[in-house]
């Protein structure tokens, strides 16, 4: 099969160049499609994206050469007979792969409005859920069939150019020298090529990028070391500043025995947190929506405490779970929930358990996804996922988990069981229904299943309404504090590096027998939920959380901590310093609706506060590695 390394060979450089041109053409068509998607659905100006389109096409040149480089090796290493037999079927496989990746990029862009990133990398780990989600959301069979037809057509149209590129011979040694030298060069250029950050508009930067490059970068940088990549200050200054920003508490990432309880209530209220999948604030009437999607949540908002300016820590469920449980600012890279062997964290569950509560985590899906079961189990929570539901209870589910109504049915069973022990309980419940493919039981709402995003939102709200109505009949209801909060928004797409409007989430505290209705307009973060709840319970002693009691924070001192995978932001007032790799700090003045951002000079004090939060979180986890346990 393999020829000796001497004599005349086919023209490896011509084949390589031809294959690179094919890849370049697919990259260009992909970029044009993404541009028009941004114009049609992202409300972008076509003229503002012409520059990124042009730059992206130029950046595609070395990447196309990298993608096509195996062709040079194929022509050099295989004999003439094997090249003749394998060239066309391998070319068909090559074209199909290019087209398949292009369509995958389109699907990913439709969901997240970015090129492949760490989410795409994570999706390769959890193939069962992701492939199932794709099969339930898209006509996969028809798409693959269309790609096969298109591949066959492309191979037939390109058969003569392919044959022409393969014709002729040249000395092996000269071809090998040129080919290997050029492979080293283009791979080196591609390896060093960074994501373009030339425009304040994130659509423009993403459009100028390449999905192959961004995927490989994300796979290589799945965990980012804060000290290595981001702006820092002296450790002692950071910890002193972080303690001040946290209200003077003795902060720690490691759970420690409670020694100084300011007040222990005679009757300990139960606590139930319902973390709602992808429930953006924009879906609620309380925030201006007129579609009537969330009548139950809007009713709860009027009867309870509505934190009207609550912002998610990130763009994925694990970020919401991390912020709501451990109350730590989001670190660049993957969430703590995904870190292996993290134990003894200072979580809300651990704080309440130390004072007599029984902590639980209940999830409607399969908790091996994103290490949810492992994370919460390691922090002392009793964990129930889809595999532990009562037999016969579930009558509807999709790839992500059971319908929310069945999740709440299971939760009520466990809540009743805990209440019977006489011990106060704490439950962190995570829903799944408001997620693509947006399927749910028929006859529940006036939008047939699958109901796209509107149906997912309305059904999720319907299930919450049923849950509260059933809970009202329970003897433990009057002594229970319910918290309804989103894990993140439904979309992370926006013009800016951190699109603030895509982090605005609802947060409602509902306990009609204990708490008076009010609207709190203080700017707040998900990491503030744990200390706020402890303060409401009269347990604000040795909680050691970085977040603050929202109700005790002066309105003008509110702030929010936001993150993408590699950028972290500190929103205070209308200013947003963004900490980026290479120790860069950029500051933006946000519009009132959070959609527009104007670059401004960085305020040193604001930058110092931002560094204190994020470097401080990294330091706390370093100390946790010494005092607690993590891998």
N, C-alpha and C positions, 0 to 999 in steps of 0.2 A: 504493500500500500504506500509506504513512504519512500520517496526517491532518494538516491544518494545525493549528498550535498556537492554536486559538481555539474558541469554541462549546461545546456540551454534549458530554460524553463518558460512557461507562459508568463504573460506580463502581469505580475502581481500588483504593480503600482497602478496600472490602468483599471484593473478590477476593483482595487481599493477605492480609487477616485470615483468610479461609477457608483459603487455602493454608498459612498459618502454623499454623492449628489442626490441619490434616492432618499437618504435619511434627511438631508437638508430640505428637500421638497416637502416631506411629511411634517418636519418641524415648522416650516413656514405656514402650511395650511392649518396646522394646529393653532399657531399663534394668531392667525387671522380669525379663526373661529372663536377663540377666547376673547379677542378684541370685540367682536360683534356681540358676544354674550355680555361683556361688560357694558357695552353701549345700551343694549336692549333691556337688561335686567339690573345692571348696576348704576344706571343713570349717569354714565360717563360720557364725556365729550369725545367724539372720534378724533378730532384734531389734537387733543391732548395726549392721545395714545399712538400717534404716528411716530414720534421720536422713539418711544420704547419699542415699537414694532421694528424699526430700522436697527436700533442697537442690538436687539435680541437676535435679529437675523445674522448680524456680524458675529455675535458671540456664539452662534450655532456652528460656525465653521470648524473650530477645533473639536467641538463635541460630536459633530457628525463624523469627523475623521476618527474619533475614538470609538464610536459605535460601530463603524465599518471596519476597524482595524483587524478583526479576526479574518476578514477576507484575504488580507495580504498574507497572513500566516497559512491560510488554507492553500493558496496558490503556490506558496513556497515549499510546503512540507509534503503535499500529496503528489502522487504520480499522475501522469497525463490521463491514464485510464480512469483512475478514481475521480479526478477532477471532472472529467466528462460525464461520469455517472452521477456525481453528487451535486454538481454546480446548480442545476435548475431546481431540484427539490430543496436544497439549502437556501437558495435565493427566495423561494416561495415562503419558507419558514421565516426568513429574515424580514420580508415584506409584511407578513402577517404579524410578526412581533412588533414592528414599528407602528402598524395600524392599531393593534390592540392597545399598546401603551398610549397612543394618541387618544383613542376613545376613553380609556381609563382616566386620562388627564381631564378630558371634558367632563366626565362624571364627577371627578374630584373637585374641579373648579365650580361646577354647578352647586355643590354642597358647601364648599368653604371659600370660594373665590381666591384661591392661592394655588401655586404649583405644589407638587408633591412635597410633603414635609414630614415631621416626626409622626404625625397621625397615620400617614401612609405606611411608615415603617412599622408602627404598632399593629396596623391592620394585618400585616404579614404574619404576626405572631398569633393573633386570634382569628385564624382562618375560618373556623366553623361559623362564628357569629357574623363575620364580615361577608363571607361568600353567601351565607343564608340571607343576609340583609339585601345583598345585591340581587339575588334570585327573586326575592319577594318584592323588590322595588322596581326592577327593570326587566324588560323582555329579553333575558340573556340569550335564549335560544335564537331569537330572531337577529339579535345583534351579532352573535358569532357567525350565524349563517351568512349575514350580509358581508361580514368581514372576509369570510372564505370566498364568497363570490367576487368581491372587490380584489382580493389577493390574486385569484385566478386571472381576472381581467388584466391586472397590472403586470403579472408575469408574462401573459401573452403579448401585451403591447410592448413590453420591454425586452422581448426575447432576442430581437436583432441587435439592439444596443448592447445587451449583455454578451452576445456572441462576438460582437465587434471588439468589445473591451477585452475579451479573453483571447482574441487572435494575436498572432505574432509571438516571438520568443525573444528572450534576452538572457545574458549570462546570469547564472544563479548567484554568483558571489556579489556582483554589483547590485543586483536587485535586493539581495538580502541586506547588504550594507545600507542602501538607501531606505529600504522599508523599516528595518529595525531602528535606524537613526530617527526617522520621522515619527515612528510610533512612540519612541521615548519623548520626543519633543511635544507632540500633541497631547499625550497623556500628562506630561508635566504641566502644560498650559491649563488643561482641564482641571487638574488637581488643585492648582493655585487659584483657579477662577472663583471669585467670591460672588455672593448674591449682589445684584446691582442695587445701590441705595442712592440714586441720583435725583429722585423726585420725592416731594412730600406726599404724593399720592401713592398709596400702597398698590392699587391696581396697576399703575404704570411700572413700578418696580417688579411686580410679579410677572407682568406681561413680558418684560425684558429678560426674564430668567428662562431657564430651560428645565423641564421636568426631570430629565435624566440626571442633570447636575444636582438639582435640589434634593432628589431622592438619595443619591449617594452621599451628599453632605449630611443629610439628616441621619442616615444610617451610621455615619462615622461620628457624629456629635450627639448621640442620644442622651448623653449626660454632660452638662457643662459645669466646669469648676469656676465658681464665682471669682475667687481671688485671681485666677489666671486670666480671665477675660474681661472683667468689669472694673469700673472705678472703685477705688478703696480709700479708706482713711485709717489712721492708727487704731488698733483694736480697742484700746482703752477708751478713746473718744467715742467710738461707735457704740460700745456697750452703755456708757454713761448717757449718750444721747437717746439710745433706744429705751432705756429705763424711763427717761423723762417723757418721751413720746407715748409710752405705754401707761402713763399715769403714776409712775414711781414704783410700780410693782417689781418684785424680785423675779424677773423673767427667767424662764428655763424651758428647754425643749424636752427635758426628762421629767417624768412624773416623780414627785417626792411626797412623803407622808405629810398630811395636813396637820399643822401645829397651831395655827392661829386663826380660828374661825371667829369672825366678828359677831355673827348671830346665827343661831341654829333654830329654824322655825319649829314651832311645836307640832304643826301639821305639815308634813312635807308634800308639796304638790308633785304629782307625776308630770313628766315632760315627754312630749311626742313631737319630734321634728319630722316633717314630711318634706323631703327634698325632691322637687318636681323637675323632671327631665325637660330641659330646653324651654322653660316657661319665661319668655322675655316679658319685660314690663309692658312693652308696646301692645300686647294682646289684651290688656285689661282696660275696662272702661275708666277706671280710676286714673289712668294715664292717657286718656284721650281716645281710646279705641271705640268705634261706633258699630262694630259688627256683632256685638252681643255674644262673644265667644266664652266669656268667663263670668256668668251671673253668680255662681257660687263663691268664687274668690272675691268678687267685688262686694258681695254681701258680707263676707268675713272681714274684708278691709274696713268696711263701715262700722262693724261691731267690735273690732279689735284695735290693736296698734298697727298702723301702716307706716313702715319705714320707707318713705317715698323716694329716697335717694340712696338706695342700697346698690352696690356694684359688685359683680362677680369678680373673683380673683383670676379667673382664666377662662378658657374656651372649651374645656372638656369636663366631663363628670368627675374625674379624679381630682381636679382642682377644687371643685365645689366640696367634695367629700373631705379633702385635706383641710381646706379653710374652715369648714364647719365643725370638724372634729378637733384638729390640733391647733387651729387659730394662728398658724404661722404664715407670714408673707410668702407669696409664691416665688420659689427659686427658679432660675433658668434651667432648662432641661426638663426631664420627666418629673412628675409629681412624686411626693413622698410615698403615696399609696403604691406606686410601682417599684419603690426601692425594695430590695430583698432583705428579709430578716430584720426589719425595723420593729423593735419592741420597747415597751415602757415609755412611750411618748406621753407628754403631758396633754391628754385629750379631755374633752368635756366628759366623756364616759368615765374616765379614770377619776376625775375630780368628783363627780357625783357618786361613783362607787365608793370612794373613800369616806363619804358622808352618809352612806346607807342605801343609795339607789341601786337598782339592778339594771345595768346597761345592755342594750340589744341593738343589733343591726339587722334589718329585714330588707331584702332585695327581691324584686320581682323577676330578675333574670338569673343567669348562672354566675355565681360570685367568683369563679375562677377568672372571669374576664377582668382585666386590669388589676388583678391581685386583690380584689375587694375583700374576699373572705379571709385571705391571708393577713391583710393589713388590720382589719377590725378584730379578727381573732387574736392577733398578737398584742392588741391593746386591751384585751380583757373583756371585749364585748361578746355576748352570746350571739352567734350568727345563724340566720336562717335565710337560705336562698331558694330558688325554684325547686331544687331537689328535696327540700324539707317540707314542702307544703302538704297539708292533709290530703290524703288520697280521695279522689273524686271531687275535690274543691274546684279545680281548674277546668273550665269548659271552653276557654279561648286563650290562645297564645300565638305569638309569632317568634321569629328567630331571636329577638332580644329578650323575650320574657313573657310573662302572663299579662293578661289585661289588668289594668290598674284596679278594677273592681274586685278581682280575685286576690290581688295583693292585699288590699284592705280587709277582705274577708279573713285572710290568714292572720293579718296583724291583729284584728279584733279577737280572734281565738287566743292568741298569745297574750294580749293585753288583759283579757278576762282571767286567764290562768295566773298571771302575775298579781293581778289585783286580789285574787283569792288568798294569796300568801300574806297579805297585810303589809308587804314591803313596797315602798315607792318604786316606780319603774321609770326608766328613761329609754326611749326608742328613737332610733334614727332610721327612718323608712325611705327607701330610694325607689322612685317610680320608673317606668320604662315606656309607657304607651305613646307619649308625645315624641316619637322618633320614627324616621323612615323605617318601614314602609307605611306607617300610619294606618294600620289595620286594627279593628276593634269589633266587639260584638254588634250585631245588627239590632236596630230598633231602639238604641239608647239615645241617640241624638238625631237631629234632622239633617245630618250630612252623612250620606251612605259611606260605608267602608269599602275600599280605602279612601279616606277623605282628605288626603294631602295635609299640609300643615294646619289649616283651619280646622279640619276634622280632628286631628290629633290633639290640638289645644282644647277644643270644645269637649271631646270625650274625657280628657284628663280632668277637666273642671267638673264634668258630670260625676266622675268617680269620687272626687273629693267631696262633692255635695252629698252623695250617698253615704260616704264614710262618716261625715259629721252628723248626719241625721241618725245613723245607727248608734254612733257614740253617745248621742244625747240621751238615749234610753238606758245607758249603763250607769250603775251606781258610782263609778269612779269618775264620771265626766266632770262633775262640778269641781273636783280637786285636780284637774289636769290642765296644764298649759300646752296648747298646740302652737307649733311654729310651722308656717308654710313659706318655703323659700325655694327659689330656683337654683339648680346647680350651675347653669350658665345660660346664655341666650341661645336662641335658635340659629342665629347666623353670626359668624365672626367677620364677615366681609365689611370693608369700609375703605374710605379713601386714605386714611391716615395710618401711621405705623401702629398705633393702638387706637382703633376707632371706639371712642368712649361710649357712644350710643349703643354699641353692640355688647356692652357689659352691664347695662341697666336692668336689674331684675327686681321682681316683687319680693317683699319680706313682710310677713304678717304674723303678729302674735295674737292668739285668740284664746281667751279664757273668760267668758262672759260673767262668771260668778266671782272672779277675782280681779279683773283688770278692766278699767274704764277705756272706752274708745277714744282714740286720739290719732292725729297724723303728725309724724315726726319728720321734719324736713332736713335734718342734719345729714350731711354727706357722710356715708359709712361704707365699710367693707365687710365682706363675708367673714373675715377673721374677727370681727367685733361681736358676732352672734354669741359665742361661748361666754365671754365675760359679761355681756349684757344679760344673758339668762341667769348666770350665777348671781349677779347683782339683784335681779328681780326676785330670786329665791332667798335673798339675804345671806348669800354665801360668798361674798366678794373678798374673803380673807386671803389665804395663800394660793390663789388660783394660778399665778405665774404666767398668764397669757400675754402675748404681745399686743393683742387687740385691746380695745377699750369699751367700757360701758357706754353705749350710744346715748342712753337717756341721761347720763351724767356728763356728757361732753357738750361744751358750749357750741351752739350752732356754727359759729364762725371758725371753729377749730376742727371741723370735720375734714376727713380725707379718705381717699380710696386707693387701694393697691391693686394694680392690674398687670396682666402678663400675657404675652404670646409665648411661643416656645423659647425664643432667645432674647426678646426685649421685655424689660419690666418698667412699669410706669408708676408715678406717684402723683395722683390727682389731688390738688388742693386749691380751692376756689376755682378759677378758670385756667389755671396753669398746670401743665403736665410735663415735668421732666421725665425723659425716657432714657434709661440706662441701657447701653448697647454693647455688644462685643467690641474688642479693641479699645476698651476703656472710654468709649465715647459717651457723651451726655448731650442730648438735644432737648430743647424745651419748646413747647407749643402752647399757644393761647387758644383754648377751645371755644367754639361757639356755644351759645346757650343750649342748643339741642345736641351737642356732642358730636356732630357730623363733620364739622369743618375744623381745620387746625392751621394756625398761622405761626411759622417759626419766629421765635423771639429770643433775646439774649437770656442766658441761664442765670437765675438768681442763685448766688453761692449758698445762701442759707437753705433754700429749698432743695438744692442738689445735695447738701450735707444731710438733710433729713431723709431724702430718698435713699442715699447710700447707707444711712444708719439702719433703715428697715431691712434692706435686702442683704447687705453685708452682715448685719446683725443676725438675720435668720440663718445665713450660712455658718456663722460662728456658733450659734446655738446647736446646730446639727453636728458640727465638729465636736463640740463638748458632749453632745449626746452620744456620739460614737465612743467617747471615753467612759462616760458615766452610765449610759444605757447600753444599747446594742443595736448595731446595724451593719449590714454587709456592704 
